[in-house]
Amino acid sequence: MVYTALTQIAGTRLQRTMPLPLRPVPEHLPDLSRAVYITEDEDGKICYVGSVYRPADPNGLASHIGEYLRDDPRTGKWSRIYVLPLRPDTSEVDVRRLGGEVAGWLLPYDRERWPQAS
């Protein structure tokens, strides 16, 4: 995983670095309302890149991932999640743009719906 390069994409919007992978379990995820996340399968291949913007929910990332795990069977392949925590003042437009840039760079194989990079 090229986490350091991804932090460069986030630039000044990055709140802090979290280069270690996390388990795809909502209880193990950091309290974040804005983030870009990258999921890997057991083989280290990038499954999906997503973003979350939930300013009213301090556990927005965990809530979002929990919804995916409950509703989308493709998440069964998710083995690890890497997180780019974004600053609390990051706009929704910037969150989605950053998610799109990361997805365009990593080319996840489950990419029917990429975040917009416009």
N, CA, C and O atoms as a MOPAC input file, in Angstrom:
PM7 MOZYME 1SCF
protein

 N      0.84700 1    -1.17600 1     0.00000 1
 C      0.00000 1     0.00000 1     0.00000 1
 C      0.89200 1     1.23900 1     0.00000 1
 O      1.92300 1     1.26000 1     0.67200 1
 N      0.52200 1     2.21800 1    -0.71100 1
 C      1.31700 1     3.42700 1    -0.89500 1
 C      0.71900 1     4.59000 1    -0.09300 1
 O      0.43400 1     5.65800 1    -0.63400 1
 N      0.54400 1     4.35800 1     1.16900 1
 C     -0.16000 1     5.31100 1     2.03100 1
 C      0.49000 1     6.69600 1     2.02000 1
 O     -0.21100 1     7.70600 1     1.95700 1
 N      1.80300 1     6.75000 1     2.08000 1
 C      2.48600 1     8.04400 1     2.13400 1
 C      2.16600 1     8.88400 1     0.90900 1
 O      1.94300 1    10.08900 1     1.02700 1
 N      2.13900 1     8.26700 1    -0.26200 1
 C      1.78400 1     9.00000 1    -1.48200 1
 C      0.34300 1     9.49800 1    -1.41200 1
 O      0.04300 1    10.59500 1    -1.88500 1
 N     -0.53900 1     8.70900 1    -0.83200 1
 C     -1.93900 1     9.12100 1    -0.72300 1
 C     -2.09200 1    10.32100 1     0.20800 1
 O     -2.96300 1    11.16600 1     0.00000 1
 N     -1.25400 1    10.39300 1     1.22700 1
 C     -1.32800 1    11.55500 1     2.11500 1
 C     -0.96000 1    12.83100 1     1.35900 1
 O     -1.43700 1    13.91500 1     1.69300 1
 N     -0.11400 1    12.69700 1     0.34400 1
 C      0.24100 1    13.86300 1    -0.46400 1
 C     -0.95500 1    14.35200 1    -1.27500 1
 O     -1.09900 1    15.55400 1    -1.50000 1
 N     -1.80900 1    13.43500 1    -1.71400 1
 C     -3.03100 1    13.82300 1    -2.43100 1
 C     -3.93100 1    14.62400 1    -1.49500 1
 O     -4.50400 1    15.63800 1    -1.89500 1
 N     -4.05300 1    14.17300 1    -0.26400 1
 C     -4.91100 1    14.86900 1     0.70600 1
 C     -4.33800 1    16.23200 1     1.08300 1
 O     -5.08900 1    17.16500 1     1.36900 1
 N     -3.02800 1    16.34800 1     1.08500 1
 C     -2.38300 1    17.62900 1     1.35300 1
 C     -2.79100 1    18.23700 1     2.68600 1
 O     -2.79100 1    17.56300 1     3.71600 1
 N     -3.14000 1    19.51900 1     2.65400 1
 C     -3.46200 1    20.24300 1     3.88500 1
 C     -4.79700 1    19.82200 1     4.48400 1
 O     -5.11200 1    20.21300 1     5.60900 1
 N     -5.57700 1    19.04700 1     3.77400 1
 C     -6.86000 1    18.56800 1     4.30200 1
 C     -6.66500 1    17.38600 1     5.25900 1
 O     -7.57500 1    17.04000 1     6.01200 1
 N     -5.48900 1    16.77100 1     5.23000 1
 C     -5.21900 1    15.61800 1     6.09000 1
 C     -5.13700 1    16.06000 1     7.54900 1
 O     -4.39700 1    16.98500 1     7.88500 1
 N     -5.89300 1    15.40200 1     8.40000 1
 C     -5.89000 1    15.72400 1     9.83200 1
 C     -4.66900 1    15.11800 1    10.52000 1
 O     -4.01200 1    15.77200 1    11.33000 1
 N     -4.37900 1    13.87300 1    10.19100 1
 C     -3.22400 1    13.15900 1    10.74200 1
 C     -3.00400 1    11.92200 1     9.87600 1
 O     -3.85800 1    11.57600 1     9.06000 1
 N     -1.87800 1    11.26400 1    10.04800 1
 C     -1.64700 1    10.03100 1     9.29700 1
 C     -2.05000 1     8.82700 1    10.13900 1
 O     -1.92600 1     8.82500 1    11.36400 1
 N     -2.53200 1     7.81400 1     9.45000 1
 C     -2.89900 1     6.53500 1    10.07300 1
 C     -2.44500 1     5.42700 1     9.12400 1
 O     -3.28100 1     4.76900 1     8.50400 1
 N     -1.12900 1     5.21000 1     9.00000 1
 C     -0.62200 1     4.29900 1     7.97700 1
 C     -0.88000 1     2.81400 1     8.23100 1
 O     -0.71100 1     2.00300 1     7.32100 1
 N     -1.27600 1     2.44800 1     9.42300 1
 C     -1.50400 1     1.03100 1     9.70900 1
 C     -2.92200 1     0.63000 1     9.32800 1
 O     -3.86700 1     1.39200 1     9.53700 1
 N     -3.06800 1    -0.57100 1     8.76800 1
 C     -4.40800 1    -1.02100 1     8.38400 1
 C     -5.26900 1    -1.31600 1     9.61200 1
 O     -4.77200 1    -1.67700 1    10.67900 1
 N     -6.56100 1    -1.15100 1     9.42200 1
 C     -7.53800 1    -1.42500 1    10.47400 1
 C     -8.43200 1    -2.57200 1    10.03100 1
 O     -8.59800 1    -2.81900 1     8.83700 1
 N     -8.99500 1    -3.25600 1    10.98600 1
 C     -9.96700 1    -4.29800 1    10.66200 1
 C    -11.26900 1    -3.64000 1    10.23300 1
 O    -11.63900 1    -2.59700 1    10.77100 1
 N    -11.97100 1    -4.23400 1     9.26900 1
 C    -13.24100 1    -3.65200 1     8.82800 1
 C    -14.37400 1    -3.96000 1     9.80000 1
 O    -15.34100 1    -4.64000 1     9.46000 1
 N    -14.23100 1    -3.45000 1    10.99400 1
 C    -15.21100 1    -3.63100 1    12.06100 1
 C    -15.48800 1    -2.23600 1    12.62500 1
 O    -14.56200 1    -1.58100 1    13.10600 1
 N    -16.73000 1    -1.76800 1    12.57900 1
 C    -17.00700 1    -0.39600 1    13.01700 1
 C    -16.44100 1    -0.05000 1    14.39300 1
 O    -15.97800 1     1.07100 1    14.60100 1
 N    -16.46900 1    -0.98400 1    15.32600 1
 C    -15.97400 1    -0.70700 1    16.67700 1
 C    -14.47200 1    -0.43400 1    16.71000 1
 O    -13.97800 1     0.14100 1    17.67900 1
 N    -13.73900 1    -0.83400 1    15.67600 1
 C    -12.29300 1    -0.64800 1    15.63800 1
 C    -11.87800 1     0.57400 1    14.83200 1
 O    -10.68500 1     0.83500 1    14.67100 1
 N    -12.84600 1     1.32100 1    14.32800 1
 C    -12.53200 1     2.46300 1    13.47900 1
 C    -12.47300 1     3.75000 1    14.30300 1
 O    -13.16300 1     3.88400 1    15.31400 1
 N    -11.64400 1     4.69100 1    13.86100 1
 C    -11.51400 1     5.94700 1    14.61200 1
 C    -12.77300 1     6.80500 1    14.49600 1
 O    -13.55900 1     6.66200 1    13.55900 1
 N    -12.94200 1     7.68600 1    15.45600 1
 C    -14.06000 1     8.63200 1    15.44100 1
 C    -13.73600 1     9.74200 1    14.44400 1
 O    -12.92900 1    10.63100 1    14.71700 1
 N    -14.38500 1     9.66700 1    13.28300 1
 C    -14.16100 1    10.65400 1    12.22800 1
 C    -15.47500 1    10.96600 1    11.53800 1
 O    -16.29600 1    10.07800 1    11.31100 1
 N    -15.66500 1    12.22000 1    11.21100 1
 C    -16.86300 1    12.60000 1    10.46000 1
 C    -16.55700 1    12.82800 1     8.98400 1
 O    -17.46700 1    12.89200 1     8.15800 1
 N    -15.26800 1    12.95200 1     8.65400 1
 C    -14.83900 1    13.16600 1     7.27000 1
 C    -13.59500 1    12.32100 1     7.01900 1
 O    -12.62300 1    12.39000 1     7.77100 1
 N    -13.63600 1    11.52700 1     5.95700 1
 C    -12.48300 1    10.67400 1     5.66100 1
 C    -12.60000 1    10.09200 1     4.25700 1
 O    -13.68000 1    10.04200 1     3.66900 1
 N    -11.46600 1     9.66000 1     3.74700 1
 C    -11.39600 1     8.79500 1     2.57300 1
 C    -10.85600 1     7.47500 1     3.09600 1
 O     -9.94700 1     7.45600 1     3.92500 1
 N    -11.41400 1     6.37100 1     2.61200 1
 C    -10.94800 1     5.06900 1     3.07300 1
 C    -10.70700 1     4.14600 1     1.88600 1
 O    -11.33500 1     4.26900 1     0.83500 1
 N     -9.78200 1     3.22600 1     2.08800 1
 C     -9.37000 1     2.28000 1     1.06200 1
 C     -9.49200 1     0.88800 1     1.65600 1
 O     -8.99300 1     0.63700 1     2.75300 1
 N    -10.15100 1    -0.02000 1     0.94400 1
 C    -10.27700 1    -1.38800 1     1.44800 1
 C     -9.43200 1    -2.33000 1     0.60000 1
 O     -9.33800 1    -2.18200 1    -0.61900 1
 N     -8.82800 1    -3.29300 1     1.26400 1
 C     -8.02600 1    -4.32800 1     0.60700 1
 C     -8.60900 1    -5.69300 1     0.92400 1
 O     -9.24500 1    -5.89900 1     1.95700 1
 N     -8.37000 1    -6.62900 1    -0.00500 1
 C     -8.74400 1    -8.01500 1     0.25800 1
 C     -7.55100 1    -8.74700 1     0.87300 1
 O     -6.50900 1    -8.14300 1     1.12600 1
 N     -7.70800 1   -10.04300 1     1.11000 1
 C     -6.64100 1   -10.84700 1     1.73500 1
 C     -5.35000 1   -10.84300 1     0.92600 1
 O     -4.26500 1   -10.97800 1     1.49100 1
 N     -5.45800 1   -10.68700 1    -0.40100 1
 C     -4.28100 1   -10.70300 1    -1.26900 1
 C     -3.61600 1    -9.33300 1    -1.39200 1
 O     -2.62800 1    -9.18300 1    -2.11200 1
 N     -4.15400 1    -8.34000 1    -0.69300 1
 C     -3.58800 1    -7.00400 1    -0.76400 1
 C     -4.04700 1    -6.20400 1    -1.96900 1
 O     -3.48700 1    -5.14600 1    -2.25500 1
 N     -5.05400 1    -6.68800 1    -2.67900 1
 C     -5.59900 1    -5.95300 1    -3.82300 1
 C     -6.63600 1    -4.94800 1    -3.32200 1
 O     -7.37900 1    -5.21600 1    -2.37800 1
 N     -6.66600 1    -3.80600 1    -3.96500 1
 C     -7.60000 1    -2.74900 1    -3.57600 1
 C     -8.99600 1    -3.10700 1    -4.06700 1
 O     -9.23600 1    -3.23000 1    -5.26800 1
 N     -9.91100 1    -3.27300 1    -3.11700 1
 C    -11.30500 1    -3.59800 1    -3.45100 1
 C    -12.09200 1    -2.34100 1    -3.78200 1
 O    -12.77700 1    -2.27100 1    -4.80200 1
 N    -11.98600 1    -1.36300 1    -2.91600 1
 C    -12.90300 1    -0.22700 1    -2.99000 1
 C    -12.26500 1     0.99400 1    -2.34700 1
 O    -11.49600 1     0.88500 1    -1.39200 1
 N    -12.59700 1     2.14800 1    -2.88600 1
 C    -12.22500 1     3.42500 1    -2.28300 1
 C    -13.51800 1     4.18900 1    -2.04700 1
 O    -14.33700 1     4.33400 1    -2.95500 1
 N    -13.69500 1     4.66800 1    -0.84700 1
 C    -14.90100 1     5.42100 1    -0.52100 1
 C    -14.56800 1     6.66800 1     0.27200 1
 O    -13.43100 1     6.88900 1     0.68900 1
 N    -15.58800 1     7.46700 1     0.46100 1
 C    -15.41800 1     8.67100 1     1.27000 1
 C    -16.64300 1     8.83500 1     2.15000 1
 O    -17.72800 1     8.34200 1     1.84300 1
 N    -16.44400 1     9.52900 1     3.23300 1
 C    -17.55400 1     9.79600 1     4.15000 1
 C    -17.50600 1    11.26300 1     4.55100 1
 O    -16.45200 1    11.81200 1     4.87200 1
 N    -18.68200 1    11.87700 1     4.52000 1
 C    -18.85700 1    13.25800 1     4.96000 1
 C    -20.13300 1    13.28400 1     5.78900 1
 O    -21.23600 1    13.33300 1     5.24500 1
 N    -19.97600 1    13.25100 1     7.08600 1
 C    -21.10900 1    13.26700 1     8.01400 1
 C    -20.78400 1    14.22000 1     9.16400 1
 O    -20.47600 1    13.78100 1    10.27200 1
 N    -20.85400 1    15.51600 1     8.89900 1
 C    -20.42900 1    16.49000 1     9.90900 1
 C    -21.20200 1    16.42100 1    11.21800 1
 O    -20.68100 1    16.82700 1    12.25700 1
 N    -22.41400 1    15.92500 1    11.19300 1
 C    -23.21200 1    15.83900 1    12.42700 1
 C    -22.97200 1    14.54700 1    13.19800 1
 O    -23.52000 1    14.35800 1    14.28300 1
 N    -22.15000 1    13.65200 1    12.63700 1
 C    -21.91700 1    12.34500 1    13.25800 1
 C    -20.43400 1    12.16900 1    13.55400 1
 O    -19.66600 1    11.89100 1    12.63300 1
 N    -20.00100 1    12.32000 1    14.80600 1
 C    -18.58300 1    12.15400 1    15.12100 1
 C    -18.07400 1    10.74000 1    14.85200 1
 O    -16.86600 1    10.52400 1    14.75700 1
 N    -18.98400 1     9.77900 1    14.73100 1
 C    -18.63000 1     8.40100 1    14.38000 1
 C    -19.02400 1     8.09800 1    12.94100 1
 O    -19.35400 1     6.95900 1    12.60700 1
 N    -18.99000 1     9.11400 1    12.09300 1
 C    -19.46200 1     8.97700 1    10.72000 1
 C    -18.80100 1     7.85600 1     9.94500 1
 O    -19.47400 1     7.13100 1     9.21300 1
 N    -17.48600 1     7.69900 1    10.09500 1
 C    -16.79500 1     6.63400 1     9.37000 1
 C    -17.30600 1     5.27200 1     9.81000 1
 O    -17.63200 1     4.43300 1     8.97200 1
 N    -17.38000 1     5.04600 1    11.10800 1
 C    -17.85400 1     3.75600 1    11.62200 1
 C    -19.30100 1     3.50600 1    11.20900 1
 O    -19.65500 1     2.38500 1    10.84400 1
 N    -20.13600 1     4.53100 1    11.26200 1
 C    -21.53300 1     4.38100 1    10.84800 1
 C    -21.62000 1     4.00000 1     9.37700 1
 O    -22.36300 1     3.09200 1     9.00400 1
 N    -20.86400 1     4.69200 1     8.55600 1
 C    -20.85900 1     4.45800 1     7.10900 1
 C    -20.38700 1     3.03900 1     6.77900 1
 O    -21.02800 1     2.32400 1     6.00800 1
 N    -19.26400 1     2.64700 1     7.37000 1
 C    -18.73100 1     1.30300 1     7.11500 1
 C    -19.71000 1     0.25100 1     7.62600 1
 O    -19.91200 1    -0.76800 1     6.96600 1
 N    -20.31100 1     0.47500 1     8.77300 1
 C    -21.30200 1    -0.46400 1     9.30100 1
 C    -22.46600 1    -0.66500 1     8.35100 1
 O    -22.94400 1    -1.78600 1     8.18200 1
 N    -22.92900 1     0.41700 1     7.72400 1
 C    -24.01500 1     0.30600 1     6.74700 1
 C    -23.58500 1    -0.52900 1     5.55100 1
 O    -24.34500 1    -1.37600 1     5.08100 1
 N    -22.37200 1    -0.30000 1     5.05300 1
 C    -21.86300 1    -1.10000 1     3.94300 1
 C    -21.77900 1    -2.57600 1     4.32700 1
 O    -22.21900 1    -3.44600 1     3.57600 1
 N    -21.21700 1    -2.84600 1     5.48500 1
 C    -21.05300 1    -4.24100 1     5.91800 1
 C    -22.40100 1    -4.94200 1     6.04100 1
 O    -22.50700 1    -6.13500 1     5.75800 1
 N    -23.40900 1    -4.22600 1     6.45100 1
 C    -24.73900 1    -4.80100 1     6.61500 1
 C    -25.44900 1    -4.99800 1     5.27400 1
 O    -26.15700 1    -5.98800 1     5.09100 1
 N    -25.26700 1    -4.06500 1     4.33500 1
 C    -26.09700 1    -4.02100 1     3.13500 1
 C    -25.43300 1    -4.48600 1     1.84400 1
 O    -26.13700 1    -4.74100 1     0.86700 1
 N    -24.13100 1    -4.60400 1     1.80000 1
 C    -23.44300 1    -4.90500 1     0.54200 1
 C    -22.63000 1    -6.19400 1     0.67800 1
 O    -21.63700 1    -6.21800 1     1.40600 1
 N    -23.03400 1    -7.26100 1    -0.01000 1
 C    -22.33200 1    -8.54200 1     0.13200 1
 C    -20.87700 1    -8.50700 1    -0.33600 1
 O    -20.07800 1    -9.34700 1     0.07900 1
 N    -20.52500 1    -7.55300 1    -1.18700 1
 C    -19.13100 1    -7.48900 1    -1.65500 1
 C    -18.15800 1    -7.16600 1    -0.53500 1
 O    -16.95800 1    -7.40700 1    -0.66800 1
 N    -18.66000 1    -6.62400 1     0.56800 1
 C    -17.76700 1    -6.27300 1     1.67400 1
 C    -17.19900 1    -7.50600 1     2.36700 1
 O    -16.27900 1    -7.38600 1     3.17600 1
 N    -17.72400 1    -8.67300 1     2.06600 1
 C    -17.18400 1    -9.90200 1     2.63700 1
 C    -15.72800 1   -10.13400 1     2.28000 1
 O    -15.03100 1   -10.87200 1     2.97700 1
 N    -15.25300 1    -9.51300 1     1.19800 1
 C    -13.85200 1    -9.64600 1     0.78700 1
 C    -12.93800 1    -8.67300 1     1.51100 1
 O    -11.71600 1    -8.82200 1     1.48500 1
 N    -13.52700 1    -7.67900 1     2.15500 1
 C    -12.70500 1    -6.66100 1     2.79900 1
 C    -11.93500 1    -7.26900 1     3.96500 1
 O    -12.52200 1    -7.82000 1     4.89600 1
 N    -10.62300 1    -7.16100 1     3.89700 1
 C     -9.76500 1    -7.68500 1     4.94900 1
 C     -9.15900 1    -6.56900 1     5.80300 1
 O     -8.97400 1    -6.72100 1     7.01100 1
 N     -8.85700 1    -5.44800 1     5.15000 1
 C     -8.21600 1    -4.31500 1     5.82100 1
 C     -8.79500 1    -3.00600 1     5.29300 1
 O     -9.25900 1    -2.92200 1     4.15500 1
 N     -8.75600 1    -1.99900 1     6.14000 1
 C     -9.16000 1    -0.64900 1     5.74700 1
 C     -8.04000 1     0.31500 1     6.12900 1
 O     -7.54700 1     0.30800 1     7.25700 1
 N     -7.66000 1     1.13200 1     5.17300 1
 C     -6.73800 1     2.23600 1     5.42900 1
 C     -7.56000 1     3.51700 1     5.41800 1
 O     -8.48800 1     3.66300 1     4.62200 1
 N     -7.21600 1     4.42700 1     6.29300 1
 C     -8.01700 1     5.64000 1     6.44000 1
 C     -7.14500 1     6.88100 1     6.25900 1
 O     -6.04000 1     6.98000 1     6.79400 1
 N     -7.68000 1     7.81600 1     5.48900 1
 C     -7.11100 1     9.15500 1     5.39100 1
 C     -8.06100 1    10.08100 1     6.15600 1
 O     -9.05000 1    10.54400 1     5.58800 1
 N     -7.78100 1    10.35600 1     7.42200 1
 C     -8.65400 1    11.23000 1     8.20800 1
 C     -8.52300 1    12.67300 1     7.71800 1
 O     -7.41800 1    13.19800 1     7.58300 1
 N     -9.64400 1    13.28800 1     7.46100 1
 C     -9.62500 1    14.65600 1     6.96100 1
 C    -10.02400 1    15.63500 1     8.05800 1
 O    -10.78600 1    15.30400 1     8.96500 1
 N     -9.49500 1    16.83300 1     7.95100 1
 C     -9.75900 1    17.86100 1     8.96200 1
 C    -11.25200 1    18.15100 1     9.06500 1
 O    -11.97700 1    18.02300 1     8.07900 1
 N    -11.71500 1    18.53900 1    10.24400 1
 C    -13.14500 1    18.81600 1    10.44500 1
 C    -13.69300 1    19.95600 1     9.58900 1
 O    -14.90500 1    20.04500 1     9.38800 1
 N    -12.82500 1    20.82400 1     9.08500 1
 C    -13.30800 1    21.92200 1     8.24400 1
 C    -13.27700 1    21.58600 1     6.75000 1
 O    -13.49700 1    22.46800 1     5.91900 1
 N    -13.00800 1    20.33700 1     6.40000 1
 C    -12.99000 1    19.92500 1     4.99600 1
 C    -14.41700 1    19.89700 1     4.45400 1
 O    -15.30600 1    19.29100 1     5.05300 1
 N    -14.62500 1    20.54800 1     3.33300 1
 C    -15.96100 1    20.62100 1     2.73400 1
 C    -16.34300 1    19.28700 1     2.09100 1
 O    -15.48400 1    18.45900 1     1.79000 1
 N    -17.63500 1    19.10000 1     1.88900 1
 C    -18.09000 1    17.87800 1     1.22200 1
 C    -17.51800 1    17.78400 1    -0.18600 1
 O    -17.13700 1    16.69900 1    -0.62600 1
 N    -17.45300 1    18.89000 1    -0.89000 1
 C    -16.88400 1    18.89000 1    -2.24100 1
 C    -15.44600 1    18.38300 1    -2.20200 1
 O    -15.05600 1    17.56700 1    -3.03700 1
 N    -14.66100 1    18.85600 1    -1.24500 1
 C    -13.26900 1    18.41400 1    -1.14400 1
 C    -13.16300 1    16.94800 1    -0.73100 1
 O    -12.30200 1    16.22800 1    -1.23700 1
 N    -14.01800 1    16.50000 1     0.17500 1
 C    -14.00400 1    15.08700 1     0.58000 1
 C    -14.25100 1    14.20400 1    -0.63900 1
 O    -13.51100 1    13.24900 1    -0.87300 1
 N    -15.28700 1    14.51700 1    -1.41600 1
 C    -15.62400 1    13.70400 1    -2.59600 1
 C    -14.53800 1    13.79200 1    -3.66000 1
 O    -14.20900 1    12.79300 1    -4.30100 1
 N    -13.98000 1    14.98600 1    -3.85100 1
 C    -12.91000 1    15.15500 1    -4.84100 1
 C    -11.68700 1    14.32300 1    -4.47000 1
 O    -11.10200 1    13.65000 1    -5.31900 1
 N    -11.30700 1    14.37500 1    -3.19600 1
 C    -10.15700 1    13.58600 1    -2.74500 1
 C    -10.41900 1    12.09500 1    -2.89800 1
 O     -9.53500 1    11.34500 1    -3.31300 1
 N    -11.63600 1    11.66200 1    -2.56300 1
 C    -11.98100 1    10.25800 1    -2.75200 1
 C    -11.86000 1     9.83900 1    -4.20300 1
 O    -11.36500 1     8.75300 1    -4.50400 1
 N    -12.31400 1    10.70100 1    -5.10700 1
 C    -12.20400 1    10.40900 1    -6.53400 1
 C    -10.76600 1    10.35500 1    -7.00900 1
 O    -10.41100 1     9.50200 1    -7.82200 1
 N     -9.93800 1    11.25600 1    -6.51100 1
 C     -8.52100 1    11.24700 1    -6.89000 1
 C     -7.83200 1     9.97500 1    -6.41300 1
 O     -7.06700 1     9.36000 1    -7.15700 1
 N     -8.10200 1     9.58400 1    -5.18000 1
 C     -7.49500 1     8.36100 1    -4.64400 1
 C     -7.97200 1     7.14900 1    -5.44100 1
 O     -7.17200 1     6.27800 1    -5.78400 1
 N     -9.27300 1     7.08800 1    -5.73700 1
 C     -9.80900 1     5.97100 1    -6.52400 1
 C     -9.18100 1     5.93500 1    -7.91000 1
 O     -8.84100 1     4.86100 1    -8.40800 1
 N     -9.02600 1     7.08400 1    -8.53200 1
 C     -8.41400 1     7.14000 1    -9.85200 1
 C     -6.96100 1     6.70600 1    -9.84300 1
 O     -6.45800 1     6.18000 1   -10.83600 1
 N     -6.29900 1     6.92200 1    -8.74600 1
 C     -4.89700 1     6.53800 1    -8.62700 1
 C     -4.74500 1     5.05200 1    -8.32600 1
 O     -3.84400 1     4.40200 1    -8.85600 1
 N     -5.62300 1     4.50900 1    -7.47500 1
 C     -5.49400 1     3.11000 1    -7.03900 1
 C     -6.25300 1     2.12000 1    -7.91600 1
 O     -5.90400 1     0.94000 1    -7.94200 1
 N     -7.27700 1     2.56600 1    -8.63300 1
 C     -8.08500 1     1.70900 1    -9.50700 1
 C     -8.62100 1     0.46900 1    -8.78900 1
 O     -8.23800 1    -0.65000 1    -9.13200 1
 N     -9.48600 1     0.64500 1    -7.81600 1
 C    -10.05800 1    -0.51300 1    -7.10900 1
 C    -10.88400 1    -1.37300 1    -8.05500 1
 O    -11.45500 1    -0.86900 1    -9.02200 1
 N    -10.94700 1    -2.66700 1    -7.77400 1
 C    -11.69300 1    -3.54100 1    -8.68300 1
 C    -13.19400 1    -3.50100 1    -8.46600 1
 O    -13.93200 1    -3.86200 1    -9.38400 1
 N    -13.68500 1    -3.09100 1    -7.32700 1
 C    -15.12400 1    -2.85700 1    -7.12400 1
 C    -15.36300 1    -1.36000 1    -7.27200 1
 O    -15.37500 1    -0.62100 1    -6.28800 1
 N    -15.54800 1    -0.93200 1    -8.49100 1
 C    -15.59000 1     0.51300 1    -8.73300 1
 C    -16.78200 1     0.95000 1    -9.56600 1
 O    -16.66600 1     1.84700 1   -10.40100 1
 N    -17.91400 1     0.32500 1    -9.34400 1
 C    -19.09700 1     0.72200 1   -10.09700 1
 C    -19.52000 1     2.14800 1    -9.77200 1
 O    -20.22200 1     2.78600 1   -10.55700 1
 N    -19.09900 1     2.64400 1    -8.62700 1
 C    -19.54700 1     3.96700 1    -8.17900 1
 C    -18.39500 1     4.65200 1    -7.45700 1
 O    -18.25100 1     4.52200 1    -6.24100 1
 N    -17.59100 1     5.36600 1    -8.19400 1
 C    -16.47000 1     6.07700 1    -7.58800 1
 C    -16.92100 1     7.40800 1    -7.03200 1
 O    -17.86900 1     8.00900 1    -7.53600 1
 N    -16.24400 1     7.87400 1    -5.99100 1
 C    -16.48400 1     9.25400 1    -5.56200 1
 C    -16.11300 1    10.19900 1    -6.70600 1
 O    -15.21800 1     9.89400 1    -7.49400 1
 N    -16.76900 1    11.30200 1    -6.79600 1
 C    -16.52100 1    12.26100 1    -7.87100 1
 C    -15.27200 1    13.08400 1    -7.58900 1
 O    -15.05400 1    13.54700 1    -6.46900 1
 N    -14.46100 1    13.25500 1    -8.61900 1
 C    -13.23200 1    14.03800 1    -8.49200 1
 C    -13.35900 1    15.38000 1    -9.19500 1
 O    -12.34600 1    15.98100 1    -9.55200 1
 N    -14.56900 1    15.86100 1    -9.40000 1
 C    -14.74100 1    17.11400 1   -10.14800 1
 C    -14.61700 1    18.33500 1    -9.27400 1
 O    -14.73800 1    19.45900 1    -9.76200 1

